[in-house]
């Protein structure tokens, strides 16, 4: 296997782990949102309801999980692009495989070369 292929495999595994963490965090935050809705339905003021469920902390945690997922998603796109190029794929083929424009595929290719 090539180093680009190894990088792509490692990046995809990290992406899968980030997706699992995001899914878990989304489930937890779903509960927070439902709890705040129930609290508001009982007539509690918005400020108090948000404070009760620690909405500020929930927002930060979810934002961090989304950013983590996006970071690994981008890395996997770059490493898969580099691996595809190494295997002889054209920019057009990479774009079609991702379902993106040729221009965006070319940007991924440039970025993958710059980060290597």
C-alpha positions as CSV (number, residue, x, y, z in Angstrom):
1,X,0.0,0.0,0.0
2,X,1.1,3.6,-0.6
3,X,1.6,6.2,2.1
4,X,-1.2,8.2,0.5
5,X,-3.5,5.2,0.7
6,X,-2.4,4.6,4.3
7,X,-3.1,8.2,5.2
8,X,-6.6,7.9,3.6
9,X,-7.4,4.8,5.6
10,X,-6.2,6.4,8.8
11,X,-8.1,9.6,8.1
12,X,-11.3,7.6,7.3
13,X,-11.0,5.8,10.6
14,X,-10.6,9.1,12.5
15,X,-13.6,10.5,10.6
16,X,-15.7,7.5,11.6
17,X,-14.7,8.1,15.2
18,X,-15.5,11.8,15.0
19,X,-18.9,10.9,13.4
20,X,-19.6,8.6,16.3
21,X,-18.7,11.3,18.8
22,X,-20.9,13.8,17.0
23,X,-23.8,11.4,16.9
24,X,-23.5,10.8,20.6
25,X,-23.3,14.5,21.3
26,X,-26.3,15.2,19.1
27,X,-28.3,12.6,21.1
28,X,-27.4,14.2,24.4
29,X,-28.2,17.7,23.1
30,X,-31.5,16.5,21.7
31,X,-32.4,15.7,25.3
32,X,-31.3,19.1,26.4
33,X,-33.4,20.8,23.8
34,X,-36.5,18.7,24.8
35,X,-35.9,19.5,28.4
36,X,-35.7,23.2,27.8
37,X,-39.0,23.0,25.7
38,X,-40.7,21.2,28.6
39,X,-39.4,23.7,31.1
40,X,-40.7,26.6,28.9
41,X,-44.1,24.9,28.5
42,X,-44.4,24.9,32.3
43,X,-44.0,28.7,32.3
44,X,-40.4,29.0,33.3
45,X,-38.7,32.1,31.9
46,X,-36.2,31.7,29.1
47,X,-33.2,32.9,31.1
48,X,-33.9,30.5,33.9
49,X,-34.8,27.6,31.6
50,X,-31.5,28.1,29.7
51,X,-29.5,28.3,32.9
52,X,-31.2,25.1,34.3
53,X,-30.0,23.1,31.3
54,X,-26.7,24.8,31.0
55,X,-27.5,25.9,27.4
56,X,-24.2,27.8,27.1
57,X,-22.2,24.6,27.8
58,X,-24.4,22.5,25.5
59,X,-23.8,25.0,22.7
60,X,-20.0,25.0,23.1
61,X,-19.8,21.2,23.3
62,X,-21.9,20.7,20.2
63,X,-20.0,23.4,18.3
64,X,-16.7,21.7,19.2
65,X,-18.1,18.3,18.1
66,X,-19.2,19.7,14.8
67,X,-15.8,21.4,14.2
68,X,-14.0,18.2,15.1
69,X,-16.1,16.2,12.6
70,X,-15.6,18.9,9.9
71,X,-11.8,18.8,10.4
72,X,-11.6,15.1,10.0
73,X,-14.0,15.1,7.0
74,X,-11.8,17.7,5.2
75,X,-8.6,15.7,6.0
76,X,-10.2,12.5,4.6
77,X,-11.2,14.4,1.4
78,X,-7.6,15.6,0.9
79,X,-6.0,12.2,1.7
80,X,-8.5,10.3,-0.6
81,X,-7.8,12.9,-3.3
82,X,-4.1,12.4,-3.0
83,X,-4.5,8.6,-3.0
84,X,-6.7,8.8,-6.1
85,X,-4.3,11.0,-7.9
86,X,-1.5,8.6,-7.0
87,X,-3.5,5.8,-8.5
88,X,-3.9,7.7,-11.7
89,X,-7.4,9.3,-11.3
90,X,-7.9,12.6,-13.1
91,X,-9.2,15.7,-11.4
92,X,-12.5,15.1,-13.4
93,X,-12.8,11.6,-12.1
94,X,-12.2,12.7,-8.5
95,X,-14.8,15.4,-8.9
96,X,-17.4,12.9,-10.3
97,X,-16.5,10.4,-7.5
98,X,-17.2,13.1,-4.8
99,X,-20.1,14.6,-6.7
100,X,-18.3,18.0,-6.7
101,X,-17.2,20.4,-9.4
102,X,-13.9,19.8,-11.2
103,X,-12.8,23.2,-9.8
104,X,-13.4,22.1,-6.2
105,X,-11.6,18.8,-7.0
106,X,-8.7,20.7,-8.3
107,X,-8.6,22.8,-5.1
108,X,-8.6,19.6,-3.0
109,X,-5.7,18.3,-5.2
110,X,-3.7,21.5,-4.7
111,X,-4.4,21.5,-1.0
112,X,-3.5,17.8,-0.6
113,X,-0.1,18.5,-2.4
114,X,0.5,21.6,-0.2
115,X,-0.2,19.7,3.0
116,X,2.0,16.7,2.1
